[in-house]
């Protein structure tokens, strides 16, 4: 049985308790996963953000509106064309 200890940063997002938090391994990106012994919820301590910087978004939009296709912008910047089209939809509405 795993030992439950009180460590800084491990707070259950459901019941907000700091005690009885157990380390249960790592997720695909290498971030620590934990489980609360009280409520049973599994959570990631400090999840990584999968988001492009604002400068990249602005550059993609500028390229698109200057005549480069969404697919071309994706190839040039090394990202999926769906990202570019989703950003365009957000700015239009």
PDB file of N, CA, C and O in Angstrom:
ATOM      1  N   UNK A   1       0.832  -1.179   0.000  1.00  0.00           N
ATOM      2  CA  UNK A   1       0.000   0.000   0.000  1.00  0.00           C
ATOM      3  C   UNK A   1       0.879   1.246   0.000  1.00  0.00           C
ATOM      4  O   UNK A   1       1.906   1.293   0.678  1.00  0.00           O
ATOM      5  N   UNK A   2       0.476   2.234  -0.750  1.00  0.00           N
ATOM      6  CA  UNK A   2       1.260   3.457  -0.874  1.00  0.00           C
ATOM      7  C   UNK A   2       1.034   4.359   0.330  1.00  0.00           C
ATOM      8  O   UNK A   2      -0.064   4.441   0.881  1.00  0.00           O
ATOM      9  N   UNK A   3       2.092   5.021   0.710  1.00  0.00           N
ATOM     10  CA  UNK A   3       2.052   5.902   1.855  1.00  0.00           C
ATOM     11  C   UNK A   3       1.494   7.259   1.448  1.00  0.00           C
ATOM     12  O   UNK A   3       1.920   7.828   0.443  1.00  0.00           O
ATOM     13  N   UNK A   4       0.564   7.774   2.203  1.00  0.00           N
ATOM     14  CA  UNK A   4       0.001   9.090   1.939  1.00  0.00           C
ATOM     15  C   UNK A   4       0.753  10.111   2.782  1.00  0.00           C
ATOM     16  O   UNK A   4       0.767  10.022   4.010  1.00  0.00           O
ATOM     17  N   UNK A   5       1.366  11.064   2.132  1.00  0.00           N
ATOM     18  CA  UNK A   5       2.094  12.102   2.845  1.00  0.00           C
ATOM     19  C   UNK A   5       1.566  13.468   2.439  1.00  0.00           C
ATOM     20  O   UNK A   5       0.878  13.616   1.429  1.00  0.00           O
ATOM     21  N   UNK A   6       1.901  14.447   3.241  1.00  0.00           N
ATOM     22  CA  UNK A   6       1.498  15.818   2.924  1.00  0.00           C
ATOM     23  C   UNK A   6       2.677  16.488   2.236  1.00  0.00           C
ATOM     24  O   UNK A   6       3.735  16.670   2.839  1.00  0.00           O
ATOM     25  N   UNK A   7       2.494  16.851   0.981  1.00  0.00           N
ATOM     26  CA  UNK A   7       3.525  17.549   0.217  1.00  0.00           C
ATOM     27  C   UNK A   7       2.931  18.827  -0.351  1.00  0.00           C
ATOM     28  O   UNK A   7       1.736  18.918  -0.630  1.00  0.00           O
ATOM     29  N   UNK A   8       3.801  19.801  -0.509  1.00  0.00           N
ATOM     30  CA  UNK A   8       3.351  21.081  -1.035  1.00  0.00           C
ATOM     31  C   UNK A   8       2.981  20.958  -2.513  1.00  0.00           C
ATOM     32  O   UNK A   8       3.689  20.297  -3.273  1.00  0.00           O
ATOM     33  N   UNK A   9       1.898  21.575  -2.920  1.00  0.00           N
ATOM     34  CA  UNK A   9       1.466  21.558  -4.309  1.00  0.00           C
ATOM     35  C   UNK A   9       0.463  20.468  -4.635  1.00  0.00           C
ATOM     36  O   UNK A   9      -0.205  20.534  -5.667  1.00  0.00           O
ATOM     37  N   UNK A  10       0.345  19.470  -3.775  1.00  0.00           N
ATOM     38  CA  UNK A  10      -0.606  18.389  -4.032  1.00  0.00           C
ATOM     39  C   UNK A  10      -1.892  18.676  -3.269  1.00  0.00           C
ATOM     40  O   UNK A  10      -2.032  18.315  -2.101  1.00  0.00           O
ATOM     41  N   UNK A  11      -2.818  19.326  -3.942  1.00  0.00           N
ATOM     42  CA  UNK A  11      -4.125  19.655  -3.364  1.00  0.00           C
ATOM     43  C   UNK A  11      -5.186  19.105  -4.301  1.00  0.00           C
ATOM     44  O   UNK A  11      -5.145  19.346  -5.508  1.00  0.00           O
ATOM     45  N   UNK A  12      -6.125  18.372  -3.749  1.00  0.00           N
ATOM     46  CA  UNK A  12      -7.189  17.772  -4.542  1.00  0.00           C
ATOM     47  C   UNK A  12      -8.075  18.865  -5.146  1.00  0.00           C
ATOM     48  O   UNK A  12      -8.566  19.721  -4.410  1.00  0.00           O
ATOM     49  N   UNK A  13      -8.290  18.861  -6.459  1.00  0.00           N
ATOM     50  CA  UNK A  13      -9.147  19.881  -7.071  1.00  0.00           C
ATOM     51  C   UNK A  13     -10.619  19.694  -6.727  1.00  0.00           C
ATOM     52  O   UNK A  13     -11.412  20.621  -6.895  1.00  0.00           O
ATOM     53  N   UNK A  14     -10.999  18.508  -6.248  1.00  0.00           N
ATOM     54  CA  UNK A  14     -12.396  18.222  -5.936  1.00  0.00           C
ATOM     55  C   UNK A  14     -12.744  18.595  -4.491  1.00  0.00           C
ATOM     56  O   UNK A  14     -13.653  19.390  -4.252  1.00  0.00           O
ATOM     57  N   UNK A  15     -12.011  18.013  -3.527  1.00  0.00           N
ATOM     58  CA  UNK A  15     -12.346  18.236  -2.113  1.00  0.00           C
ATOM     59  C   UNK A  15     -11.424  19.248  -1.441  1.00  0.00           C
ATOM     60  O   UNK A  15     -11.641  19.581  -0.275  1.00  0.00           O
ATOM     61  N   UNK A  16     -10.408  19.744  -2.133  1.00  0.00           N
ATOM     62  CA  UNK A  16      -9.480  20.785  -1.663  1.00  0.00           C
ATOM     63  C   UNK A  16      -8.648  20.379  -0.455  1.00  0.00           C
ATOM     64  O   UNK A  16      -8.177  21.248   0.280  1.00  0.00           O
ATOM     65  N   UNK A  17      -8.454  19.081  -0.230  1.00  0.00           N
ATOM     66  CA  UNK A  17      -7.647  18.620   0.897  1.00  0.00           C
ATOM     67  C   UNK A  17      -6.202  18.410   0.453  1.00  0.00           C
ATOM     68  O   UNK A  17      -5.936  18.039  -0.691  1.00  0.00           O
ATOM     69  N   UNK A  18      -5.273  18.654   1.382  1.00  0.00           N
ATOM     70  CA  UNK A  18      -3.863  18.483   1.068  1.00  0.00           C
ATOM     71  C   UNK A  18      -3.335  17.154   1.606  1.00  0.00           C
ATOM     72  O   UNK A  18      -2.327  16.654   1.107  1.00  0.00           O
ATOM     73  N   UNK A  19      -3.977  16.582   2.589  1.00  0.00           N
ATOM     74  CA  UNK A  19      -3.530  15.301   3.121  1.00  0.00           C
ATOM     75  C   UNK A  19      -4.180  14.160   2.348  1.00  0.00           C
ATOM     76  O   UNK A  19      -5.195  14.348   1.678  1.00  0.00           O
ATOM     77  N   UNK A  20      -3.583  12.975   2.450  1.00  0.00           N
ATOM     78  CA  UNK A  20      -4.054  11.764   1.767  1.00  0.00           C
ATOM     79  C   UNK A  20      -4.009  11.859   0.244  1.00  0.00           C
ATOM     80  O   UNK A  20      -4.917  11.381  -0.435  1.00  0.00           O
ATOM     81  N   UNK A  21      -2.957  12.474  -0.294  1.00  0.00           N
ATOM     82  CA  UNK A  21      -2.740  12.547  -1.739  1.00  0.00           C
ATOM     83  C   UNK A  21      -1.623  11.571  -2.095  1.00  0.00           C
ATOM     84  O   UNK A  21      -0.533  11.649  -1.529  1.00  0.00           O
ATOM     85  N   UNK A  22      -1.883  10.649  -3.030  1.00  0.00           N
ATOM     86  CA  UNK A  22      -0.954   9.584  -3.373  1.00  0.00           C
ATOM     87  C   UNK A  22      -0.449   9.775  -4.798  1.00  0.00           C
ATOM     88  O   UNK A  22      -1.225  10.051  -5.713  1.00  0.00           O
ATOM     89  N   UNK A  23       0.867   9.625  -4.976  1.00  0.00           N
ATOM     90  CA  UNK A  23       1.442   9.659  -6.319  1.00  0.00           C
ATOM     91  C   UNK A  23       1.100   8.347  -7.020  1.00  0.00           C
ATOM     92  O   UNK A  23       1.304   7.270  -6.460  1.00  0.00           O
ATOM     93  N   UNK A  24       0.578   8.438  -8.252  1.00  0.00           N
ATOM     94  CA  UNK A  24       0.185   7.214  -8.969  1.00  0.00           C
ATOM     95  C   UNK A  24       0.870   7.083 -10.320  1.00  0.00           C
ATOM     96  O   UNK A  24       0.416   6.311 -11.165  1.00  0.00           O
ATOM     97  N   UNK A  25       1.950   7.820 -10.541  1.00  0.00           N
ATOM     98  CA  UNK A  25       2.685   7.683 -11.790  1.00  0.00           C
ATOM     99  C   UNK A  25       2.738   8.982 -12.569  1.00  0.00           C
ATOM    100  O   UNK A  25       2.537  10.070 -12.029  1.00  0.00           O
ATOM    101  N   UNK A  26       3.017   8.836 -13.861  1.00  0.00           N
ATOM    102  CA  UNK A  26       3.167   9.991 -14.740  1.00  0.00           C
ATOM    103  C   UNK A  26       2.286   9.830 -15.970  1.00  0.00           C
ATOM    104  O   UNK A  26       1.999   8.712 -16.396  1.00  0.00           O
ATOM    105  N   UNK A  27       1.855  10.962 -16.541  1.00  0.00           N
ATOM    106  CA  UNK A  27       1.092  10.898 -17.781  1.00  0.00           C
ATOM    107  C   UNK A  27       2.045  10.922 -18.973  1.00  0.00           C
ATOM    108  O   UNK A  27       3.261  10.909 -18.781  1.00  0.00           O
ATOM    109  N   UNK A  28       1.528  10.958 -20.186  1.00  0.00           N
ATOM    110  CA  UNK A  28       2.354  10.862 -21.394  1.00  0.00           C
ATOM    111  C   UNK A  28       3.366  11.982 -21.523  1.00  0.00           C
ATOM    112  O   UNK A  28       4.455  11.776 -22.059  1.00  0.00           O
ATOM    113  N   UNK A  29       3.026  13.156 -21.043  1.00  0.00           N
ATOM    114  CA  UNK A  29       3.951  14.281 -21.170  1.00  0.00           C
ATOM    115  C   UNK A  29       4.971  14.321 -20.039  1.00  0.00           C
ATOM    116  O   UNK A  29       5.827  15.207 -20.016  1.00  0.00           O
ATOM    117  N   UNK A  30       4.897  13.380 -19.104  1.00  0.00           N
ATOM    118  CA  UNK A  30       5.885  13.298 -18.033  1.00  0.00           C
ATOM    119  C   UNK A  30       5.521  14.064 -16.786  1.00  0.00           C
ATOM    120  O   UNK A  30       6.374  14.270 -15.922  1.00  0.00           O
ATOM    121  N   UNK A  31       4.280  14.494 -16.664  1.00  0.00           N
ATOM    122  CA  UNK A  31       3.824  15.248 -15.505  1.00  0.00           C
ATOM    123  C   UNK A  31       3.286  14.293 -14.446  1.00  0.00           C
ATOM    124  O   UNK A  31       2.640  13.297 -14.772  1.00  0.00           O
ATOM    125  N   UNK A  32       3.554  14.597 -13.179  1.00  0.00           N
ATOM    126  CA  UNK A  32       3.144  13.749 -12.061  1.00  0.00           C
ATOM    127  C   UNK A  32       1.623  13.662 -11.932  1.00  0.00           C
ATOM    128  O   UNK A  32       0.935  14.681 -11.987  1.00  0.00           O
ATOM    129  N   UNK A  33       1.100  12.445 -11.761  1.00  0.00           N
ATOM    130  CA  UNK A  33      -0.324  12.209 -11.515  1.00  0.00           C
ATOM    131  C   UNK A  33      -0.509  11.834 -10.046  1.00  0.00           C
ATOM    132  O   UNK A  33       0.379  11.231  -9.443  1.00  0.00           O
ATOM    133  N   UNK A  34      -1.653  12.186  -9.473  1.00  0.00           N
ATOM    134  CA  UNK A  34      -1.956  11.880  -8.073  1.00  0.00           C
ATOM    135  C   UNK A  34      -3.397  11.399  -7.951  1.00  0.00           C
ATOM    136  O   UNK A  34      -4.220  11.589  -8.847  1.00  0.00           O
ATOM    137  N   UNK A  35      -3.672  10.769  -6.809  1.00  0.00           N
ATOM    138  CA  UNK A  35      -5.027  10.328  -6.496  1.00  0.00           C
ATOM    139  C   UNK A  35      -5.334  10.717  -5.062  1.00  0.00           C
ATOM    140  O   UNK A  35      -4.491  10.575  -4.177  1.00  0.00           O
ATOM    141  N   UNK A  36      -6.530  11.203  -4.838  1.00  0.00           N
ATOM    142  CA  UNK A  36      -6.993  11.577  -3.505  1.00  0.00           C
ATOM    143  C   UNK A  36      -7.606  10.334  -2.856  1.00  0.00           C
ATOM    144  O   UNK A  36      -8.493   9.701  -3.429  1.00  0.00           O
ATOM    145  N   UNK A  37      -7.128   9.991  -1.657  1.00  0.00           N
ATOM    146  CA  UNK A  37      -7.664   8.820  -0.964  1.00  0.00           C
ATOM    147  C   UNK A  37      -9.065   9.078  -0.415  1.00  0.00           C
ATOM    148  O   UNK A  37      -9.821   8.134  -0.188  1.00  0.00           O
ATOM    149  N   UNK A  38      -9.417  10.341  -0.202  1.00  0.00           N
ATOM    150  CA  UNK A  38     -10.722  10.669   0.365  1.00  0.00           C
ATOM    151  C   UNK A  38     -11.847  10.594  -0.661  1.00  0.00           C
ATOM    152  O   UNK A  38     -12.861   9.936  -0.430  1.00  0.00           O
ATOM    153  N   UNK A  39     -11.663  11.277  -1.806  1.00  0.00           N
ATOM    154  CA  UNK A  39     -12.746  11.310  -2.795  1.00  0.00           C
ATOM    155  C   UNK A  39     -12.472  10.422  -4.005  1.00  0.00           C
ATOM    156  O   UNK A  39     -13.385  10.168  -4.792  1.00  0.00           O
ATOM    157  N   UNK A  40     -11.228   9.940  -4.177  1.00  0.00           N
ATOM    158  CA  UNK A  40     -10.909   8.999  -5.248  1.00  0.00           C
ATOM    159  C   UNK A  40     -10.615   9.620  -6.600  1.00  0.00           C
ATOM    160  O   UNK A  40     -10.401   8.894  -7.571  1.00  0.00           O
ATOM    161  N   UNK A  41     -10.599  10.937  -6.692  1.00  0.00           N
ATOM    162  CA  UNK A  41     -10.361  11.583  -7.981  1.00  0.00           C
ATOM    163  C   UNK A  41      -8.884  11.491  -8.352  1.00  0.00           C
ATOM    164  O   UNK A  41      -8.013  11.566  -7.485  1.00  0.00           O
ATOM    165  N   UNK A  42      -8.609  11.329  -9.649  1.00  0.00           N
ATOM    166  CA  UNK A  42      -7.244  11.323 -10.169  1.00  0.00           C
ATOM    167  C   UNK A  42      -7.015  12.652 -10.876  1.00  0.00           C
ATOM    168  O   UNK A  42      -7.881  13.133 -11.608  1.00  0.00           O
ATOM    169  N   UNK A  43      -5.837  13.247 -10.650  1.00  0.00           N
ATOM    170  CA  UNK A  43      -5.563  14.560 -11.227  1.00  0.00           C
ATOM    171  C   UNK A  43      -4.073  14.725 -11.478  1.00  0.00           C
ATOM    172  O   UNK A  43      -3.251  13.974 -10.952  1.00  0.00           O
ATOM    173  N   UNK A  44      -3.738  15.727 -12.295  1.00  0.00           N
ATOM    174  CA  UNK A  44      -2.357  16.075 -12.590  1.00  0.00           C
ATOM    175  C   UNK A  44      -1.999  17.296 -11.761  1.00  0.00           C
ATOM    176  O   UNK A  44      -2.760  18.262 -11.705  1.00  0.00           O
ATOM    177  N   UNK A  45      -0.831  17.254 -11.115  1.00  0.00           N
ATOM    178  CA  UNK A  45      -0.436  18.343 -10.222  1.00  0.00           C
ATOM    179  C   UNK A  45      -0.273  19.653 -10.980  1.00  0.00           C
ATOM    180  O   UNK A  45      -0.919  20.644 -10.639  1.00  0.00           O
ATOM    181  N   UNK A  46       0.572  19.677 -11.994  1.00  0.00           N
ATOM    182  CA  UNK A  46       0.842  20.904 -12.747  1.00  0.00           C
ATOM    183  C   UNK A  46       0.781  20.582 -14.227  1.00  0.00           C
ATOM    184  O   UNK A  46       1.821  20.366 -14.849  1.00  0.00           O
ATOM    185  N   UNK A  47      -0.436  20.543 -14.822  1.00  0.00           N
ATOM    186  CA  UNK A  47      -0.555  20.146 -16.226  1.00  0.00           C
ATOM    187  C   UNK A  47       0.133  21.136 -17.161  1.00  0.00           C
ATOM    188  O   UNK A  47       0.141  22.342 -16.914  1.00  0.00           O
ATOM    189  N   UNK A  48       0.709  20.605 -18.238  1.00  0.00           N
ATOM    190  CA  UNK A  48       1.363  21.452 -19.228  1.00  0.00           C
ATOM    191  C   UNK A  48       0.310  22.062 -20.143  1.00  0.00           C
ATOM    192  O   UNK A  48      -0.678  21.418 -20.495  1.00  0.00           O
ATOM    193  N   UNK A  49       0.536  23.295 -20.515  1.00  0.00           N
ATOM    194  CA  UNK A  49      -0.381  23.987 -21.417  1.00  0.00           C
ATOM    195  C   UNK A  49       0.034  23.705 -22.851  1.00  0.00           C
ATOM    196  O   UNK A  49       1.197  23.890 -23.212  1.00  0.00           O
ATOM    197  N   UNK A  50      -0.898  23.262 -23.661  1.00  0.00           N
ATOM    198  CA  UNK A  50      -0.648  22.993 -25.072  1.00  0.00           C
ATOM    199  C   UNK A  50      -1.260  24.134 -25.868  1.00  0.00           C
ATOM    200  O   UNK A  50      -2.341  24.007 -26.442  1.00  0.00           O
ATOM    201  N   UNK A  51      -0.552  25.237 -25.890  1.00  0.00           N
ATOM    202  CA  UNK A  51      -1.090  26.427 -26.525  1.00  0.00           C
ATOM    203  C   UNK A  51       0.029  27.153 -27.254  1.00  0.00           C
ATOM    204  O   UNK A  51       1.161  27.207 -26.773  1.00  0.00           O
ATOM    205  N   UNK A  52      -0.289  27.710 -28.413  1.00  0.00           N
ATOM    206  CA  UNK A  52       0.691  28.478 -29.155  1.00  0.00           C
ATOM    207  C   UNK A  52       0.776  29.880 -28.578  1.00  0.00           C
ATOM    208  O   UNK A  52      -0.221  30.406 -28.084  1.00  0.00           O
ATOM    209  N   UNK A  53       1.961  30.499 -28.632  1.00  0.00           N
ATOM    210  CA  UNK A  53       2.088  31.878 -28.148  1.00  0.00           C
ATOM    211  C   UNK A  53       1.250  32.839 -28.987  1.00  0.00           C
ATOM    212  O   UNK A  53       0.929  32.557 -30.141  1.00  0.00           O
ATOM    213  N   UNK A  54       0.908  33.952 -28.404  1.00  0.00           N
ATOM    214  CA  UNK A  54       0.077  34.957 -29.079  1.00  0.00           C
ATOM    215  C   UNK A  54       0.767  35.499 -30.331  1.00  0.00           C
ATOM    216  O   UNK A  54       0.098  35.818 -31.314  1.00  0.00           O
ATOM    217  N   UNK A  55       2.103  35.608 -30.305  1.00  0.00           N
ATOM    218  CA  UNK A  55       2.846  36.102 -31.468  1.00  0.00           C
ATOM    219  C   UNK A  55       2.682  35.164 -32.663  1.00  0.00           C
ATOM    220  O   UNK A  55       2.552  35.616 -33.801  1.00  0.00           O
ATOM    221  N   UNK A  56       2.687  33.851 -32.399  1.00  0.00           N
ATOM    222  CA  UNK A  56       2.519  32.867 -33.465  1.00  0.00           C
ATOM    223  C   UNK A  56       1.121  32.973 -34.066  1.00  0.00           C
ATOM    224  O   UNK A  56       0.957  32.879 -35.282  1.00  0.00           O
ATOM    225  N   UNK A  57       0.127  33.164 -33.228  1.00  0.00           N
ATOM    226  CA  UNK A  57      -1.248  33.316 -33.718  1.00  0.00           C
ATOM    227  C   UNK A  57      -1.365  34.553 -34.607  1.00  0.00           C
ATOM    228  O   UNK A  57      -1.969  34.509 -35.679  1.00  0.00           O
ATOM    229  N   UNK A  58      -0.777  35.656 -34.143  1.00  0.00           N
ATOM    230  CA  UNK A  58      -0.844  36.897 -34.922  1.00  0.00           C
ATOM    231  C   UNK A  58      -0.132  36.749 -36.259  1.00  0.00           C
ATOM    232  O   UNK A  58      -0.620  37.221 -37.285  1.00  0.00           O
ATOM    233  N   UNK A  59       1.026  36.091 -36.244  1.00  0.00           N
ATOM    234  CA  UNK A  59       1.772  35.870 -37.484  1.00  0.00           C
ATOM    235  C   UNK A  59       0.980  35.004 -38.451  1.00  0.00           C
ATOM    236  O   UNK A  59       0.949  35.279 -39.651  1.00  0.00           O
ATOM    237  N   UNK A  60       0.341  33.959 -37.938  1.00  0.00           N
ATOM    238  CA  UNK A  60      -0.463  33.075 -38.784  1.00  0.00           C
ATOM    239  C   UNK A  60      -1.630  33.838 -39.397  1.00  0.00           C
ATOM    240  O   UNK A  60      -1.924  33.675 -40.581  1.00  0.00           O
ATOM    241  N   UNK A  61      -2.288  34.660 -38.608  1.00  0.00           N
ATOM    242  CA  UNK A  61      -3.423  35.439 -39.124  1.00  0.00           C
ATOM    243  C   UNK A  61      -2.951  36.445 -40.178  1.00  0.00           C
ATOM    244  O   UNK A  61      -3.606  36.640 -41.202  1.00  0.00           O
ATOM    245  N   UNK A  62      -1.819  37.072 -39.913  1.00  0.00           N
ATOM    246  CA  UNK A  62      -1.276  38.046 -40.861  1.00  0.00           C
ATOM    247  C   UNK A  62      -0.929  37.374 -42.190  1.00  0.00           C
ATOM    248  O   UNK A  62      -1.215  37.909 -43.261  1.00  0.00           O
ATOM    249  N   UNK A  63      -0.308  36.194 -42.107  1.00  0.00           N
ATOM    250  CA  UNK A  63       0.036  35.458 -43.319  1.00  0.00           C
ATOM    251  C   UNK A  63      -1.220  35.045 -44.077  1.00  0.00           C
ATOM    252  O   UNK A  63      -1.266  35.141 -45.304  1.00  0.00           O
ATOM    253  N   UNK A  64      -2.231  34.589 -43.359  1.00  0.00           N
ATOM    254  CA  UNK A  64      -3.463  34.136 -44.003  1.00  0.00           C
ATOM    255  C   UNK A  64      -4.144  35.289 -44.724  1.00  0.00           C
ATOM    256  O   UNK A  64      -4.563  35.144 -45.873  1.00  0.00           O
ATOM    257  N   UNK A  65      -4.257  36.431 -44.058  1.00  0.00           N
ATOM    258  CA  UNK A  65      -4.948  37.566 -44.672  1.00  0.00           C
ATOM    259  C   UNK A  65      -4.113  38.253 -45.746  1.00  0.00           C
ATOM    260  O   UNK A  65      -4.638  39.073 -46.499  1.00  0.00           O
ATOM    261  N   UNK A  66      -2.799  37.930 -45.831  1.00  0.00           N
ATOM    262  CA  UNK A  66      -1.985  38.483 -46.909  1.00  0.00           C
ATOM    263  C   UNK A  66      -2.008  37.602 -48.153  1.00  0.00           C
ATOM    264  O   UNK A  66      -1.405  37.951 -49.168  1.00  0.00           O
ATOM    265  N   UNK A  67      -2.704  36.451 -48.088  1.00  0.00           N
ATOM    266  CA  UNK A  67      -2.891  35.656 -49.286  1.00  0.00           C
ATOM    267  C   UNK A  67      -2.401  34.221 -49.225  1.00  0.00           C
ATOM    268  O   UNK A  67      -2.637  33.457 -50.161  1.00  0.00           O
ATOM    269  N   UNK A  68      -1.736  33.838 -48.168  1.00  0.00           N
ATOM    270  CA  UNK A  68      -1.273  32.455 -48.043  1.00  0.00           C
ATOM    271  C   UNK A  68      -2.446  31.606 -47.569  1.00  0.00           C
ATOM    272  O   UNK A  68      -3.207  32.029 -46.699  1.00  0.00           O
ATOM    273  N   UNK A  69      -2.597  30.417 -48.132  1.00  0.00           N
ATOM    274  CA  UNK A  69      -3.714  29.555 -47.735  1.00  0.00           C
ATOM    275  C   UNK A  69      -3.509  29.053 -46.308  1.00  0.00           C
ATOM    276  O   UNK A  69      -2.399  29.103 -45.779  1.00  0.00           O
ATOM    277  N   UNK A  70      -4.577  28.574 -45.698  1.00  0.00           N
ATOM    278  CA  UNK A  70      -4.498  28.024 -44.344  1.00  0.00           C
ATOM    279  C   UNK A  70      -3.553  26.847 -44.272  1.00  0.00           C
ATOM    280  O   UNK A  70      -2.809  26.685 -43.305  1.00  0.00           O
ATOM    281  N   UNK A  71      -3.593  26.027 -45.310  1.00  0.00           N
ATOM    282  CA  UNK A  71      -2.695  24.875 -45.367  1.00  0.00           C
ATOM    283  C   UNK A  71      -1.245  25.332 -45.504  1.00  0.00           C
ATOM    284  O   UNK A  71      -0.349  24.754 -44.890  1.00  0.00           O
ATOM    285  N   UNK A  72      -1.017  26.359 -46.300  1.00  0.00           N
ATOM    286  CA  UNK A  72       0.332  26.904 -46.483  1.00  0.00           C
ATOM    287  C   UNK A  72       0.880  27.502 -45.191  1.00  0.00           C
ATOM    288  O   UNK A  72       2.053  27.326 -44.862  1.00  0.00           O
ATOM    289  N   UNK A  73       0.023  28.207 -44.468  1.00  0.00           N
ATOM    290  CA  UNK A  73       0.435  28.784 -43.187  1.00  0.00           C
ATOM    291  C   UNK A  73       0.827  27.670 -42.230  1.00  0.00           C
ATOM    292  O   UNK A  73       1.830  27.769 -41.523  1.00  0.00           O
ATOM    293  N   UNK A  74       0.031  26.613 -42.213  1.00  0.00           N
ATOM    294  CA  UNK A  74       0.337  25.478 -41.345  1.00  0.00           C
ATOM    295  C   UNK A  74       1.667  24.843 -41.675  1.00  0.00           C
ATOM    296  O   UNK A  74       2.428  24.489 -40.775  1.00  0.00           O
ATOM    297  N   UNK A  75       1.956  24.693 -42.962  1.00  0.00           N
ATOM    298  CA  UNK A  75       3.236  24.098 -43.372  1.00  0.00           C
ATOM    299  C   UNK A  75       4.409  24.996 -43.008  1.00  0.00           C
ATOM    300  O   UNK A  75       5.428  24.520 -42.509  1.00  0.00           O
ATOM    301  N   UNK A  76       4.268  26.284 -43.254  1.00  0.00           N
ATOM    302  CA  UNK A  76       5.362  27.223 -42.974  1.00  0.00           C
ATOM    303  C   UNK A  76       5.664  27.279 -41.478  1.00  0.00           C
ATOM    304  O   UNK A  76       6.829  27.266 -41.081  1.00  0.00           O
ATOM    305  N   UNK A  77       4.635  27.342 -40.658  1.00  0.00           N
ATOM    306  CA  UNK A  77       4.834  27.472 -39.208  1.00  0.00           C
ATOM    307  C   UNK A  77       4.940  26.133 -38.494  1.00  0.00           C
ATOM    308  O   UNK A  77       5.188  26.097 -37.289  1.00  0.00           O
ATOM    309  N   UNK A  78       4.757  25.035 -39.214  1.00  0.00           N
ATOM    310  CA  UNK A  78       4.898  23.714 -38.608  1.00  0.00           C
ATOM    311  C   UNK A  78       3.776  23.350 -37.663  1.00  0.00           C
ATOM    312  O   UNK A  78       4.013  22.784 -36.596  1.00  0.00           O
ATOM    313  N   UNK A  79       2.565  23.668 -38.048  1.00  0.00           N
ATOM    314  CA  UNK A  79       1.407  23.357 -37.216  1.00  0.00           C
ATOM    315  C   UNK A  79       0.289  22.796 -38.093  1.00  0.00           C
ATOM    316  O   UNK A  79       0.407  22.756 -39.317  1.00  0.00           O
ATOM    317  N   UNK A  80      -0.769  22.373 -37.465  1.00  0.00           N
ATOM    318  CA  UNK A  80      -1.909  21.823 -38.169  1.00  0.00           C
ATOM    319  C   UNK A  80      -2.728  22.959 -38.776  1.00  0.00           C
ATOM    320  O   UNK A  80      -2.915  24.001 -38.149  1.00  0.00           O
ATOM    321  N   UNK A  81      -3.216  22.753 -40.000  1.00  0.00           N
ATOM    322  CA  UNK A  81      -4.013  23.799 -40.661  1.00  0.00           C
ATOM    323  C   UNK A  81      -5.311  24.078 -39.916  1.00  0.00           C
ATOM    324  O   UNK A  81      -5.861  25.174 -40.022  1.00  0.00           O
ATOM    325  N   UNK A  82      -5.807  23.097 -39.161  1.00  0.00           N
ATOM    326  CA  UNK A  82      -7.048  23.291 -38.395  1.00  0.00           C
ATOM    327  C   UNK A  82      -6.883  24.382 -37.348  1.00  0.00           C
ATOM    328  O   UNK A  82      -7.836  25.102 -37.050  1.00  0.00           O
ATOM    329  N   UNK A  83      -5.685  24.512 -36.788  1.00  0.00           N
ATOM    330  CA  UNK A  83      -5.441  25.591 -35.827  1.00  0.00           C
ATOM    331  C   UNK A  83      -5.671  26.945 -36.479  1.00  0.00           C
ATOM    332  O   UNK A  83      -6.327  27.815 -35.904  1.00  0.00           O
ATOM    333  N   UNK A  84      -5.135  27.120 -37.671  1.00  0.00           N
ATOM    334  CA  UNK A  84      -5.266  28.391 -38.383  1.00  0.00           C
ATOM    335  C   UNK A  84      -6.738  28.678 -38.675  1.00  0.00           C
ATOM    336  O   UNK A  84      -7.212  29.794 -38.457  1.00  0.00           O
ATOM    337  N   UNK A  85      -7.464  27.665 -39.172  1.00  0.00           N
ATOM    338  CA  UNK A  85      -8.872  27.878 -39.493  1.00  0.00           C
ATOM    339  C   UNK A  85      -9.707  28.159 -38.238  1.00  0.00           C
ATOM    340  O   UNK A  85     -10.661  28.935 -38.295  1.00  0.00           O
ATOM    341  N   UNK A  86      -9.363  27.546 -37.126  1.00  0.00           N
ATOM    342  CA  UNK A  86     -10.091  27.826 -35.878  1.00  0.00           C
ATOM    343  C   UNK A  86      -9.846  29.238 -35.396  1.00  0.00           C
ATOM    344  O   UNK A  86     -10.767  29.887 -34.899  1.00  0.00           O
ATOM    345  N   UNK A  87      -8.607  29.739 -35.532  1.00  0.00           N
ATOM    346  CA  UNK A  87      -8.316  31.120 -35.150  1.00  0.00           C
ATOM    347  C   UNK A  87      -9.054  32.101 -36.044  1.00  0.00           C
ATOM    348  O   UNK A  87      -9.499  33.149 -35.576  1.00  0.00           O
ATOM    349  N   UNK A  88      -9.193  31.775 -37.328  1.00  0.00           N
ATOM    350  CA  UNK A  88      -9.916  32.648 -38.253  1.00  0.00           C
ATOM    351  C   UNK A  88     -11.389  32.717 -37.869  1.00  0.00           C
ATOM    352  O   UNK A  88     -11.990  33.791 -37.872  1.00  0.00           O
ATOM    353  N   UNK A  89     -11.965  31.561 -37.537  1.00  0.00           N
ATOM    354  CA  UNK A  89     -13.375  31.535 -37.110  1.00  0.00           C
ATOM    355  C   UNK A  89     -13.602  32.396 -35.876  1.00  0.00           C
ATOM    356  O   UNK A  89     -14.605  33.104 -35.784  1.00  0.00           O
ATOM    357  N   UNK A  90     -12.670  32.336 -34.928  1.00  0.00           N
ATOM    358  CA  UNK A  90     -12.823  33.105 -33.694  1.00  0.00           C
ATOM    359  C   UNK A  90     -12.763  34.603 -33.940  1.00  0.00           C
ATOM    360  O   UNK A  90     -13.466  35.368 -33.281  1.00  0.00           O
ATOM    361  N   UNK A  91     -11.925  35.032 -34.887  1.00  0.00           N
ATOM    362  CA  UNK A  91     -11.801  36.478 -35.130  1.00  0.00           C
ATOM    363  C   UNK A  91     -12.977  37.014 -35.937  1.00  0.00           C
ATOM    364  O   UNK A  91     -13.323  38.189 -35.816  1.00  0.00           O
ATOM    365  N   UNK A  92     -13.597  36.168 -36.759  1.00  0.00           N
ATOM    366  CA  UNK A  92     -14.739  36.605 -37.569  1.00  0.00           C
ATOM    367  C   UNK A  92     -16.002  36.803 -36.740  1.00  0.00           C
ATOM    368  O   UNK A  92     -16.816  37.673 -37.051  1.00  0.00           O
ATOM    369  N   UNK A  93     -16.173  36.007 -35.693  1.00  0.00           N
ATOM    370  CA  UNK A  93     -17.420  36.108 -34.912  1.00  0.00           C
ATOM    371  C   UNK A  93     -17.317  37.072 -33.780  1.00  0.00           C
ATOM    372  O   UNK A  93     -18.282  37.260 -33.040  1.00  0.00           O
TER     373      UNK A  93
END
